[in-house]
Amino acid sequence: MISLHRSCFLNNTGISGSSSPLSYKLKKLPPASVKVTALGPNKDRNSSVLIENSSPLKETKEDDTSSVADAGANSTVAGEDTELSYDDAAATDDQLVTPWSLSVASGYSLLRDPHHNKGLAFNEKERDAYYLRGLLPPTVISQDLQVKKMMHSIRKYQVPLQKYMAMMDLQELNERLFYKLLINNVEELLPVVYTPTVGQACQKYGSIFRRPQGLFISLKEKGQIREVLRNWPQRNIQVIVVTDGERILGLGDLGCQGMGIPIGKLSLYTALGGVRPSACLPVTIDVGTNNEKLLNDEFYIGLRQKRATGQEYAELMHEFMTAVKQTYGEKVLIQFEDFANHNAFDLLAKYSTTHLVFNDDIQGTASVVLAGLVAALKVVGGTLADHRFLFLGAGEAGTGIAELIALEISKQTNMPLKEARKKISLVDSKGLIVKSRIESLQHFKKPWAHEHEPIKNLVDAVNGIKPTVLIGTSGVGRTFTKEVVEAMAALNEKPIIFSLSNPTSQSECTAEEAYTWSQGRAIFASGSPFDPVEYKGRVFVPGQANNAYIFPGLGLGLIMSGAIRVHDDMLLAASEALAAQVTQENFDKGLIYPPFRNIRKISAHIAADVAAKAYELGLATRQPRPHNLVKYAENCMYNPAYQSYR
């Protein structure tokens, strides 16, 4: 039986694609004129299927009591007995067949369409209207009960990767239930769908790969990237997260298997920031991998070659960036994720003036850390300019955070940026970054080369610089040793220690080590989550400097204002908005970040402040400006509650 795939006619003039889950045998459709052509290799995609339907079914909200539309018992298409069918049972290996696509609409296929499937939540009328009788058990349950049941099932798994796979299976089966589950249980499930578990998922992505998600663009598609983008069924894309897999978290080059990162990030754009799932596109650029273990892994899903570099790499990325802008317009947000240092800085610098681009590793991390520092000042006192900062790690995250701190100091004090940078010192794998090393430094490290004698190890740098704030972005676990933490505690009554490297195994120190070695005086935050720590009768709740506080709200703010560029002042606005959400109750528990259970409210405030800055800078295109930006942000957010079909 031939039925029609909704994506085939999204761009046709006859219909733009109904959100109703409509699919009948052709002879049962309402009065319509239908032309069906097999989508073969030589057919133009926009002329392959044309549907003109004068009475499409409509989708309603749960409280709509309108009756189910009558399809018409005597309706016919091309004659009362017309019924198109296709049978390839007799085909042999050397015969060509046409891959007729299934619809998203009714019966068996509806239960396998993640965008419209409701499982046992289909009500009695829907089961009659959409040919679901007999395909489901007779009981009808609510979405809330489905959430309860799924959480009961997920909690039975002892291995985090099993929980991750269960969540990904649910996303592919029932999209709205996936997001309802994640939103309602965000503190418990965030570490499952993103760090630290997503790191394990990327390492084993080839082995656990079941169904493709997102777009895989490799060197094989060079010269055809715009056509590849057109293969994606959605046209109104607002956010793209793209990686080339060269520096996945602190795990190194995972090649094509880095796709878990864009998928995870975009799940959070929807769950935490309210961006519609259909507006999100995860992309992996596959230029090979230098990971010998993967190249020799029979289950590896990417190109089996060494990484392309230089002009070949630059040409592929430029074709991608150009094709994205041509296909989706200049207001689509492109988030660069987990690129190696040399490419990350170059791509951000190259495209920040022509595209709406954002690098979460450089800018997102910087914004969330700055928010934590601003909040911490309410505990330790003083201004940013009163403090001295020492970083272990001088890559994307370290230099990005340092630059945003310097920008905020400059903004608050009118101090020249060059002078503000002198309050910040960085240590890399060769020791303290100083003037005498300037000739051998990468370009993004040079602004941090100050006049100072060379220092090789971290504890000597702590004793020499005498910082009030120690920040780890090295990607190397347990580098904040007992000696280092005790040195910070000897210098400061309340040492601020941020151990930011992900995943948990790469964290510079644990929460327990920071609190114990500082005798309970440290103000601590980490990149990955740690459990509360009891020390001498007091319970400390470590903060998590998770980028998920920032990028969903930032993205929503850019989208709802129609921004065409990302400006540093927007990142500062996001930091200040996040810091403002920390309450005295949070401070009393030792927290410098608000609880994640309030993340949608937090994201709405961040989005509002980012949008306000876009309007102030003249970078917003959506006019007129909404009067109440917080309320507008809340109204823009995707709601995963089920809708009723008629």
N, C-alpha and C positions, 0 to 999 in steps of 0.2 A: 504494500500500500504506500503510495507516495504522499507525503505531507510536506509542508513548507517550512524552511528554517527562517526564523524571524530576521536574522542578520542579513539574509540575502536581499531584503528589500528596504533596508534602513534608509537608503539614499534615493529611492525611487519617488517619482512625483505622485504616484497613486496613493501611497501611505507611508508614514514615517516610522511605523512600528508601534503597535499597540502594546501597552504594558499588561493588558489582560492576557491570561493564559489561554488563548483561543486556538483550538485545533480540532477540526472535524475531518471525517472522510469527506472528500470533495463534494459528494452528492448531498451532504447534509449542511453545507455552508449556507448562510443567508444569501439572498439574491446578490449576485456579483458576476463580474466578468473576469475570468482567470486565464492567464496564458502561462504555461509551464514549459520551460526549456531546460534541458540538462545542463548543469554547470560544468562544461568540459574545458580543457586546457586552452582552446582557441576562442572561447566565448568571453565577451565583455561582461564583467560582473554586474554592471548596472543595468544590463538589458536581459539578464538571464531569467528574472522572475518579475512579473508585473501583476499587481493585485489592485483592483479597484473594488472596494467594499463599501457599500452605501450605509451599512448599519453594523459597524464593528461593536463588539461587546466592550463595555466600559468597566473600569475598576473603581470601586468605591471604598470609603472608609468603613471601619467596623460598625459604626453606628448608623450607616445608611440602610434603611429598611425596604428599599426598592426591590421589586420582585426580579427574579432572574429573567434576563431577556429571552424571548421566545425565538428560537432559530427558525421556526417555521417547518411544520411537518411535511409540507408539499414542496419545499424549496428544491430547486434543481440547478445544476451547473452543466451547461452544454448537453442538456437532455436528462430526463428522469433517471435513466439507468446508467448514466456515465459513471464509471469508477475506474480510475487509472491505477494500474498495478505494475509491480516490477518484481521479477523473480530471477535471482542469479544462482539458484540452486544447481543448475546444470552447467554453470560456467566452469571452465578448466583453467589451469594455471597460465596457458598461453592465450587466453581470451581476455579482452579488455572489457571492464564493466564500468558503469557510471556510479560514483558514490553519492546516491541520493541522500540528502540530509533529512534528519528528523526535525519535527517542529518542537516548539516549547510549550505546546498548548494544552493537550488534554490526555486523559487516560494515563497509560504507562509512561509516556514520555514526560508528562507533567510532573510525575513523581521523581523524575530524574533531572529536572531542571532546577538548579539551585536558586535561581532568582525568584521563582514562584512557588516552589514546593513548600508545603506546610505540614506534610506528614499527617499524623493523626489529628491535627488541628483543623483539617478541612471539615466544614459543617455539613449537615445533611443536604441542604440545597446545592452546595458546591459539588458534592459527590454525585448528585443526579445530573447536574448541568455539564460536568466535565468528565463523565464516563469513568468514575472512580469506584463504582459499586463492584465489590468483589476483589478489588485491588488493595483494599485496606481492611484491617479488622473493623468490626462494627462500632467500637468505642470512639467517641470524640473527646479530646482533651484540650486544655488551654495551653497557650505558649508558656505560661509561667510553670505549669506542671512539666512541660518538656524540658525547661531549663533545670528544674529540680532533678529530673531523671538523669539528664546529661552530666550534671555535676556529681551526682552519686556514682555514675559510671567512671568518670575521669578520676575521681579520688581513689578508686580501687587500684589504679596503676601505681606501681612503686617506682618505675623508671621514668624520669622526666621526658625522655625521647618518645616513650609510648604515649604519654599525655599529649605531646606535640603532634604526633601522627593522628591521634584521635581527633584533635581540634582541626587539623587540616582536612581530614575526611569529612567532618561536619561542614566545614566551609564549602566543600565541593558538593555536598548533598542538600544543605538548607542554609542559604546565606543569611537570612534574617535571624534564624535561631542562633547561628554562630555569633553574630554581633550582639544579640540580646544577652547571650551567655557571657561574652567577654565584658560587656559594659557592666552587667550586674555583679560580676565577680572579678573586677579588674585587678585588684591587689593580689589575688591568688593566681590568676591566669596570665598576667603580664610576663612573669618570668618563664612561662611555658611557651607562649607564642613569640617572645623575643628573648633578649639576653636574660640568662646565660644559655638557655636550651637551644636557641636558634643556631648557636655556634656548633653544637654537636650535630644538629640537623644538616648544616652545610658540609661538615666533614664527611657525613655518611649519605649525602644527598643522592648520589648515584645508586646506592643500595636500596634506599627507601623510596626512590622515585616511582610514582604510580601514574599520575596524570599530569600533563604539562600545565603550568600556570604562567601567565605572562608571556612576553615575547623574547625569544632567543635570537639575537642578531650576531652572526659570526662573519668572519672574513669571506665566507662563501657567498654572503649576501651583498658584498661590496658592489655598488652601482645599482642596487635594487632596493635600498632601504625604504624609500617612500612606498614602494609596492608592498613591502613587508608590513609596514605600519597600516596599510589599508586592509591587511588580512585580519586585523583586530576587529571584532564585531562592533565595538562601541566607537562612536564618532565624537562625542562631547567629552573629551578628556581634559581634565583640569590639573592633575598632578601626575608626574612621571617620576619614579625613583629608579635610577639607573646605576649599575655597578659593572666593573670589568673583572671583579673577583680577585684582584691582585693583593689586597690587604684586608681580608675579612676579619673584623674585630682584632684580636691579638693573635690570630691563628695563621696568618700569612696567606700565601697564594693558594686559593681553592678553585681558581679557574671558573668554569661554567657552573660549578656547584655553589657559587656565591648567590644564586638566585633566591635562596632562602631569605636573604637580607631585604631585597626590595619587596618581596611578598609580605614579610613580617612588618616592615615599616608602613606599608600601605594599609595593612589591617589596622594599625594604630591610627593612621590618618582618619579612618572611618570611625573606629570605636571611641577614640579619645577626642578627635577634632570634628567629627560629624560630617566629613566629606563623603559624598555618595560613593558606594563601591564601584558603580558603573563609570565614575569619573576618574578612576585610578588605574594606572597602567604600570606594572612592574616590568623592567627591561634588564636583560643581561647582555653585555657586549662581550662576545667570546673571541679573543685574539690569541688563544692558546694558553698554556700554563707552563711555568718552570718547575712545577712540583712533580718530581720524578715518580713519587709514589702514585700520584693520580694518573700520570701518563702510562703507568704499567698496570693500572687497575682495570680489569675487564669490565667492571660496572660503571666506569667513568662515562659521563654523558656528553662531554665537550669535545672540542677539537683536540686531536692528539698531535700537538706540535708545540715547540717552544714559543713563547710570547713574541708577537710582532711588536716592534718598537719603531721609533723615529717617524719617518714620513708615512710609512704604511699605516701606522697606528693613528697618526694625526689626521690622515685623509679619511679613515673610516669614521672617526669621531666627528669630524666636520660634516661629513655626509649625514650622519645621524642627527646632529644638532640642526642642520639646515632642513632636513626632511620633517623633523618634529614641528618646527615653526611654520613650514609650508602647510602641513597637514592639520595642525591644531590651533594655529594662531600664536600671537606673541604673548598672550596672557596665560599660557600653560606653564605651570611651575615645574622646572626640571631640578630634581634633587640629586646631586652627585653623592654616591655612597661607597665607601671603602675602596677608593682608588689609592694607589701607592703615592707617597709624598710628592714625587717629582711631577706626576700627572695631575694630582689633585690641585696643586697650586696653579699650575699652568692653565688647566681647564677653567678654573674659577676666574682667573685674571683675563683670559681670552674672551669668555662669553658673558661676563657680568655686565658689559655695556651694550650688548645686543640681544640678550635673552633674559627671561626671568629665571635666574639660576640661584641655587643655594647649596652649599656643601655642609652637611650635617656634622661631619667629623671636625671641620674647622670652625664653622659658625654656630652650629647648634650646640655643640659641646661648650663652646665659649660662652654662649648666652646662659645656659643652665648653670654653669659654674659661677659666673658673675652674679647670678641671682642668689646662689647660696652664700657667696661672700657678702653681698649687700645685707642679706638677712642675718648673717653671723655678726656683723658689726653692731647689731642691736644688743648682742650679748657681751661682746668684748669691748665695745666702745670705739670711738674715733671714726675717722673717714678712711676711704680707700687710700688716700694720699699719705695717711699716717702710718701705713703698714709697708712691710718689705716682703716680697714674694720670691720664693725659690721653687723652680720646677725641676723635676727629674723627668726628662723626655722633651725633645725639641723637634717633634714632627708636626703633623697637621694639627692635632689636638693641642699640644703644648704651646706652639707659637700662635695658634688661633685664640686660645684663652688669654695669653699674655697681651696680645694686641688689643682685644676688647677691654681688658682691664685698663690698659694704658689710655684707650679712647675715653673711657668713663672718667678716669682721673683728670684727663685734659679737659673734659666737658665740665666737671665739677669745679675745677680750680682755675681754668683759663691758662693752665700751664702748657707750654709747647709740647707736642706729642713726643718729640725727641727726648725732652727732659723727663716726661712721665715714664718713658721706657726704662730709665735708669733705676727705677724702683723695683725692677723685675729682673731676675737673673735665671738663666737656664743651664742645666747640666745635661749633656748628651753622653753617648757611649765613650767619648774621649775625655770627658771631664767638663769643668766649667767653661762656658763659652766666653772667651775674652778676646781683646783686640789683637793680641799676638797670633791668634789663629785665623784672622780675617781672610787671608788669601785662600785657605783651604775649605772655608765654610760654604755650604749651599746658600743660595741667595736668600731663602726665607729665614735663615738663622742670623744673617749679618746684622740686622737692626738690634740684636741682643748681645752683640760683642762689646762689652764694656771694659774700661781700664781696670784691670785687677791681675794679680799674679795668678799663674795657672794653678788649678787645683784638680787633682785626679779623682778623688773619691767623694761620695756624698756626705759622709759625716764631717769631713774637713770643710766642705762647702757650707754646711749648716753652721759650724763654729766660726767660719770666716765671714759669711754674709750676715749672720744673725737674723734670719727671717722670722717674721711672725706667722707666715702662712707657708706651708709646704704642700705642693701639689704634684701628684704622680700621674704621668701620662706615658710611661715608658713601655708599657706592654710586657714588662718583665716582672714576674711574681716575686714577692717577699724581698723586695729591695729596700723597703722601709724597715730596717732591722731594729732590734731592741736598742742598739747604740744610737741610731738615728733618732728614734722617737724620744728616748731619754734626753738627748741633746736639745731637741725642740722644747721639751717640758722644762728643762733647766733654764732656758732662755725666756720662756713665756709662762705667765700664770695660766692662760687659756690658749694653748697652741691650736691653731687651725690646721688640720691635716686632712687632705682630700686624696684618697687612693682611688683613682678613676679608671684604671685599665680594666678592660673586659676580655674574656669572661672572668668568672670568679677566680679561677686558677691563676690568672695573670695579675690579680690585684696586688698592689705594692705591699699591702699588709691587710690583715683582717680587722674587723671592728673590735674583736676581743683583744687583739694585740695592741691596738691604738689606745683603748681605754685602760688596759692593765698597765702598760709600760709608761703611760702618762699619769698614773695614779688617779684615773677618773677625771682628769682635767681637760682632756682633748675635746675639741669640737670637730667631730668626724663626719665625713661623708664618703661614699664610695660610688663606683660606676655600676657594679652589680649588687644585688640585694644581700644583706646579712641579717641574721636573726638578732633580736634584742639581746643585750649583754647585761648580766648582773655583776656588779662589782661593789663589794663591801656594803651590801644591803640596798644598793640603789640600782634601778633598772635603767639602762641607757638604750634608746631606740635610735640606731644609726640612720642618718639620712641617705637617700640614694640620689645622686646627681645624674638622674636619668634624662637623656635627651628627649624622651617621650613627654616630659613636661613642656617642652618648647615647640618642637617642630609641628605637631598637629594644630596648635593654636596659631602659630605663625602662618602656616599654610592656609588655614581658614581665613585669617585676616587679609592675606594677599588675594585670595579668591573673591571674597565678598566686596572688596574695594576695587577689584579689577586692576590691581597694580601691574605695572609693566616692568619694574625693576626692583631688586632687593637692595635697600640702603642700610649702611651700618646703624643709622639711628633707629631703624625698625628693630634690630637685634637688641639694642639698648632698651628700647621701649618694652620688648618682650621680657627682658631680664627684670626690669623694674616692676612690671605687672605681676610676674611670678613671685618676687620677693614680697610684694604687698599682700599676697594671699596667706602668708605665714602668720598665725595668730599667737597670742601670748600662751595659750594652752599648748600649742606646738613647741614653743620655746621651753616651757616648763618640763617637757619630756625629752629635751635635748635635740629636738628636730629643728632643722633650718630649711626644710622643704615641707610643704603642706601634704597631707595624706593623699594618696592616689585615688581614694574612693571619691574624692571631689573633683576629679580631673576634668570632667566636662564643664563644670562651672569655671574652673581655672582656665581652661582653653578658651572659653567665651570671653573672659576678661583680657587674656593675652591677644586674642583676635581683634577685639575692640580697640586696644591700644595700638596694635600694629596698623590696623586700618586707619585710625586717626592720624598716625604719622604719615601714612601714604597720602592721605588727603592734604596734610600740612605741607608735604614736600612737592605736591603737584604731580605725584606719580600714580594717582588713582584715576581710573577711567569710568567707573560706575557712578553715574550722577542721576539725581541729586544725592548728596550724602545723607544717609539715614540719621534721624535725630538722635535716637538712642542706639548706639552701636552695640552695646552689650546685649540688649534685647534682640536686636537684629541678628547678631551672631547666634544666639540661642535658637531663633526661628529658622535659621539656615541649616541647622544640624540635622543630619539623617536620623530618622527614627526607625529602628528595626522591628517595631511592633507589626504583626501581621495585618494585611489589608484584606477586606472581603471582596470576593469576585462575584459578578452577576452575569 
